[in-house]
Amino acid sequence: MTENPAVYLSYSGVSKNFGKINALDEVNLEIKKGEIFGFIGPDGAGKTTLIRIAMGITNPTAGTCTLHGTENRREARVHAGYVPQLFSLYTDMTVSENIALFGSLYGASRETAMARAQGVLKRTGLWPFRERRGGKLSGGMKQKLALATGLLHTPQILFLDEPTTGVDPVARREFWAMLYELNRDGLTIVVSTPYMDEAELCTRKMFINGGRILDVGSSEELLGRYKHKILRFELDERRAKEWLLKSPHVADANLFGSSYHVVVDDVEGARADIAGEFKKMGRIMPPVEEVSPNLEDLFVSFAGGGMAK
């Protein structure tokens, strides 16, 4: 069979066991050159294991993984950058010293490493802080430094494992703006995240939970396959889910912040049941509106549990 040149990374029947724990279960997936592809799922879903297999850090128990046209991922990873979830920043070293150290891992001199990193450091706003020690950097600055080290050898594909965890919203937006800029320059990006707003930013995404792929596609494709309707109303009471699920018209109900998203097949029947419950409790029913489903609704319907927004 002729290999598709547009496919840069593929998993074919990939499973991974850690003792009795089945971390991945027959994953089949193709990621194309030039995509921003998201691995979307909660902690323990299998996202990091997929990245580590692609980078040749660990091998699958079964199945094959191909990167840059070869199953020899250790050989192919010279074309790949990697920003792990726990970036090993040396806090007593300056930004420049950290860059030089990571550059040496790629066989680059200090001068070469800094020359390669200069553009990224200027793009991220870190250039004026190149002599600041790592321990004095903010969370957002540390992630920008991690990004710079992952780009030192000008990779063709970049893996980022939950890169914005613990970073403030402004720094997250700046980080994603940089990823989009890098992608426009031709870099293929694979990013894992539990955040639905970041999932929206990926050109395609895969929902995964318990080591199994739930669905793959663009936001439009994924939501187009969602057949339920959503009713939303304000009610900050977790126990309301119990009486909501008693309605034969309600498939599921989940509290997002201070509002419920109620998954229904019959809008008017569900609305009548909700009104009846509020009447029995002697309370005024808040406005109940039909809203378009979002990726959070979709994932919850797959996985049967909530995720971070």
C-alpha positions as CSV (number, residue, x, y, z in Angstrom):
1,M,0.0,0.0,0.0
2,T,1.4,3.4,-1.0
3,E,2.0,5.7,2.0
4,N,0.1,9.0,2.1
5,P,2.7,11.7,2.1
6,A,0.3,14.1,3.8
7,V,0.2,11.9,6.9
8,Y,3.1,12.9,9.2
9,L,2.2,10.8,12.3
10,S,0.2,7.6,12.5
11,Y,-0.9,5.1,15.1
12,S,-2.1,1.7,13.9
13,G,-3.7,-0.6,16.4
14,V,-1.6,0.9,19.2
15,S,-2.1,-0.5,22.7
16,K,0.1,0.1,25.8
17,N,0.0,-1.7,29.1
18,F,1.7,-0.7,32.3
19,G,1.4,-4.0,34.3
20,K,-2.3,-4.6,34.6
21,I,-3.2,-1.0,33.6
22,N,-4.3,-0.7,29.9
23,A,-3.2,2.9,29.1
24,L,-4.1,2.7,25.4
25,D,-6.5,0.4,23.7
26,E,-6.1,-0.2,19.9
27,V,-5.6,3.4,18.9
28,N,-5.9,4.1,15.2
29,L,-5.1,7.7,14.2
30,E,-3.5,9.7,11.4
31,I,-2.2,13.3,11.8
32,K,-1.5,15.3,8.7
33,K,1.3,17.6,8.0
34,G,0.4,21.2,8.8
35,E,-2.3,20.5,11.3
36,I,-2.8,21.8,14.8
37,F,-4.0,18.5,16.3
38,G,-5.4,18.2,19.8
39,F,-5.4,15.2,22.1
40,I,-8.4,16.1,24.3
41,G,-9.2,14.3,27.5
42,P,-9.0,14.3,31.3
43,D,-5.9,13.3,33.4
44,G,-5.1,9.6,32.8
45,A,-6.8,9.4,29.4
46,G,-3.7,8.3,27.6
47,K,-2.6,11.7,26.0
48,T,0.9,11.7,27.4
49,T,1.4,8.0,26.5
50,L,0.5,8.7,22.9
51,I,3.1,11.6,22.8
52,R,5.8,9.5,24.5
53,I,5.2,6.7,22.0
54,A,5.5,9.1,19.0
55,M,8.8,10.4,20.4
56,G,10.2,6.9,20.8
57,I,10.5,7.4,24.6
58,T,8.4,4.3,25.1
59,N,7.2,1.5,22.8
60,P,3.7,0.3,22.3
61,T,2.7,-3.1,23.7
62,A,1.0,-3.8,20.4
63,G,0.6,-2.0,17.1
64,T,2.8,0.4,15.2
65,C,3.5,4.1,15.3
66,T,5.1,5.9,12.3
67,L,6.7,9.3,12.5
68,H,8.2,11.2,9.5
69,G,7.7,8.1,7.4
70,T,9.4,5.6,9.6
71,E,8.7,3.3,12.5
72,N,12.1,4.1,13.9
73,R,10.9,7.0,16.0
74,R,14.2,7.5,17.8
75,E,15.7,8.2,14.4
76,A,12.8,10.3,13.3
77,R,12.6,12.5,16.5
78,V,15.4,14.6,15.2
79,H,12.6,16.2,13.2
80,A,10.4,16.6,16.3
81,G,10.3,19.1,19.2
82,Y,8.9,18.1,22.6
83,V,7.6,20.3,25.4
84,P,6.8,17.9,28.3
85,Q,4.2,18.6,30.9
86,L,6.9,19.0,33.6
87,F,9.5,21.1,31.9
88,S,12.9,20.7,33.7
89,L,13.8,24.4,34.0
90,Y,17.0,25.1,36.0
91,T,15.9,27.8,38.3
92,D,19.5,28.9,39.3
93,M,20.4,29.5,35.7
94,T,19.5,32.4,33.4
95,V,17.3,32.1,30.4
96,S,20.4,32.3,28.2
97,E,22.1,29.6,30.2
98,N,19.0,27.3,30.0
99,I,18.9,27.8,26.3
100,A,22.6,27.0,25.9
101,L,22.2,23.8,28.0
102,F,19.3,22.5,26.0
103,G,21.0,23.5,22.8
104,S,24.0,21.3,23.8
105,L,21.7,18.3,23.9
106,Y,21.1,18.9,20.2
107,G,24.9,19.3,19.6
108,A,24.7,23.1,19.3
109,S,27.2,25.5,20.7
110,R,26.0,28.3,23.0
111,E,26.3,30.8,20.1
112,T,24.3,28.6,17.7
113,A,21.6,27.8,20.3
114,M,21.1,31.5,21.2
115,A,21.0,32.4,17.5
116,R,18.3,29.9,16.9
117,A,16.4,30.9,20.0
118,Q,16.7,34.6,19.5
119,G,13.7,34.8,17.1
120,V,11.5,32.8,19.4
121,L,12.6,34.8,22.5
122,K,11.9,38.1,20.7
123,R,8.5,36.8,19.5
124,T,7.6,35.7,23.0
125,G,8.8,38.8,24.7
126,L,11.5,36.9,26.6
127,W,14.5,38.6,24.9
128,P,14.7,41.5,27.4
129,F,14.7,38.8,30.2
130,R,17.4,36.6,28.7
131,E,19.7,37.2,31.7
132,R,17.0,36.7,34.3
133,R,17.3,33.5,36.4
134,G,14.7,30.8,35.8
135,G,13.4,30.9,39.3
136,K,12.4,34.6,38.8
137,L,10.2,33.9,35.8
138,S,6.4,33.9,35.9
139,G,4.5,30.7,34.9
140,G,3.8,32.2,31.5
141,M,7.5,33.1,30.9
142,K,8.6,29.6,31.9
143,Q,6.2,28.1,29.3
144,K,7.6,30.4,26.7
145,L,11.1,29.3,27.6
146,A,10.0,25.7,27.3
147,L,8.6,26.5,23.9
148,A,11.9,28.1,22.8
149,T,13.9,25.0,23.9
150,G,11.5,22.7,21.9
151,L,12.2,24.8,18.8
152,L,16.0,25.0,19.0
153,H,16.6,22.4,16.3
154,T,13.9,23.8,13.9
155,P,11.7,20.7,14.1
156,Q,9.0,19.9,11.5
157,I,6.5,18.7,14.2
158,L,6.1,20.0,17.8
159,F,4.6,18.0,20.6
160,L,3.2,19.9,23.6
161,D,1.9,18.1,26.7
162,E,-0.6,20.3,28.5
163,P,1.6,23.3,28.0
164,T,-0.7,25.9,29.6
165,T,-1.5,24.1,32.9
166,G,-1.2,26.5,35.7
167,V,-0.7,29.5,33.4
168,D,-2.9,32.6,33.7
169,P,-5.6,33.3,31.0
170,V,-3.6,36.2,29.4
171,A,-0.4,34.1,29.1
172,R,-2.5,31.2,27.6
173,R,-3.9,33.5,24.9
174,E,-0.3,34.8,24.1
175,F,1.0,31.2,24.0
176,W,-1.7,30.1,21.6
177,A,-1.1,33.1,19.4
178,M,2.5,32.0,19.1
179,L,1.5,28.5,18.2
180,Y,-0.7,29.8,15.4
181,E,2.2,31.9,14.1
182,L,4.5,28.9,14.1
183,N,1.8,26.8,12.4
184,R,1.5,29.4,9.7
185,D,5.2,29.1,9.1
186,G,4.6,25.4,8.4
187,L,5.1,23.7,11.7
188,T,2.9,20.7,12.5
189,I,1.7,20.9,16.1
190,V,0.3,18.2,18.4
191,V,-1.0,19.5,21.7
192,S,-2.6,17.7,24.6
193,T,-5.1,19.6,26.8
194,P,-8.0,19.1,29.2
195,Y,-9.4,22.6,28.3
196,M,-12.3,22.9,25.9
197,D,-11.5,26.5,24.9
198,E,-8.1,25.2,23.7
199,A,-9.7,22.2,22.0
200,E,-11.7,24.8,19.9
201,L,-8.4,26.3,18.7
202,C,-7.2,23.0,17.2
203,T,-7.9,22.4,13.5
204,R,-8.7,18.8,14.3
205,K,-9.0,17.0,17.6
206,M,-9.4,13.6,19.1
207,F,-11.4,12.9,22.2
208,I,-9.9,10.2,24.3
209,N,-10.8,8.7,27.7
210,G,-9.6,5.5,29.3
211,G,-7.1,4.9,26.5
212,R,-9.9,4.7,23.9
213,I,-10.6,7.1,21.1
214,L,-14.1,8.5,21.4
215,D,-14.2,10.6,18.2
216,V,-12.0,12.5,15.8
217,G,-12.7,15.5,13.6
218,S,-13.0,19.3,13.4
219,S,-15.3,21.1,15.7
220,E,-17.9,21.4,13.0
221,E,-17.6,17.6,12.2
222,L,-17.8,16.6,15.8
223,L,-20.8,18.8,16.7
224,G,-22.5,17.8,13.5
225,R,-22.6,14.2,14.7
226,Y,-24.2,15.3,18.0
227,K,-27.9,14.4,17.9
228,H,-29.2,15.7,21.2
229,K,-30.6,19.1,22.2
230,I,-29.4,21.2,25.1
231,L,-31.5,23.2,27.6
232,R,-29.7,25.6,29.9
233,F,-30.9,27.3,33.1
234,E,-29.2,28.9,36.1
235,L,-29.3,26.8,39.2
236,D,-26.2,26.3,41.4
237,E,-27.3,23.1,43.1
238,R,-25.5,19.8,42.5
239,R,-28.3,17.7,43.9
240,A,-30.7,19.0,41.2
241,K,-29.2,16.4,38.8
242,E,-31.0,13.7,40.7
243,W,-34.5,15.0,40.0
244,L,-33.6,16.1,36.5
245,L,-32.6,12.6,35.5
246,K,-35.9,11.2,36.7
247,S,-37.6,12.8,33.6
248,P,-38.0,10.4,30.7
249,H,-37.1,13.2,28.3
250,V,-33.7,13.9,30.0
251,A,-30.7,11.9,28.9
252,D,-28.2,13.7,31.1
253,A,-27.6,16.8,33.1
254,N,-24.4,18.5,34.1
255,L,-23.6,21.6,36.1
256,F,-21.1,24.0,34.4
257,G,-20.3,26.8,36.8
258,S,-23.7,28.0,38.1
259,S,-25.8,26.7,35.2
260,Y,-27.2,23.3,34.2
261,H,-26.8,21.9,30.7
262,V,-29.6,19.4,30.3
263,V,-29.3,16.9,27.4
264,V,-32.8,16.2,26.0
265,D,-34.4,14.5,23.0
266,D,-37.8,16.2,23.5
267,V,-37.4,19.9,24.3
268,E,-41.0,20.7,25.3
269,G,-41.5,17.5,27.3
270,A,-38.3,18.2,29.3
271,R,-39.2,21.8,29.8
272,A,-42.6,20.7,31.2
273,D,-41.0,18.2,33.5
274,I,-38.6,20.8,34.8
275,A,-41.4,23.3,35.4
276,G,-43.3,20.6,37.3
277,E,-40.4,19.9,39.6
278,F,-40.0,23.6,40.4
279,K,-43.7,23.9,41.1
280,K,-43.6,20.9,43.5
281,M,-40.7,22.6,45.4
282,G,-42.7,25.8,45.5
283,R,-40.0,27.7,43.7
284,I,-40.0,30.0,40.7
285,M,-38.5,28.4,37.7
286,P,-35.6,30.3,36.1
287,P,-35.6,31.0,32.4
288,V,-34.9,27.8,30.5
289,E,-33.4,28.3,27.0
290,E,-32.4,26.0,24.3
291,V,-28.7,26.5,23.4
292,S,-26.3,25.0,20.8
293,P,-24.2,22.2,22.1
294,N,-20.5,22.9,22.6
295,L,-17.5,20.6,22.8
296,E,-17.9,20.2,26.6
297,D,-21.4,18.8,26.1
298,L,-20.0,16.5,23.4
299,F,-17.2,15.1,25.5
300,V,-19.4,14.6,28.6
301,S,-21.8,12.6,26.4
302,F,-18.9,10.4,25.4
303,A,-17.1,10.0,28.7
304,G,-19.9,10.3,31.2
305,G,-18.0,12.9,33.3
306,G,-17.0,16.5,33.4
307,M,-13.8,18.3,32.5
308,A,-12.1,21.6,33.2
309,K,-13.2,24.6,31.3
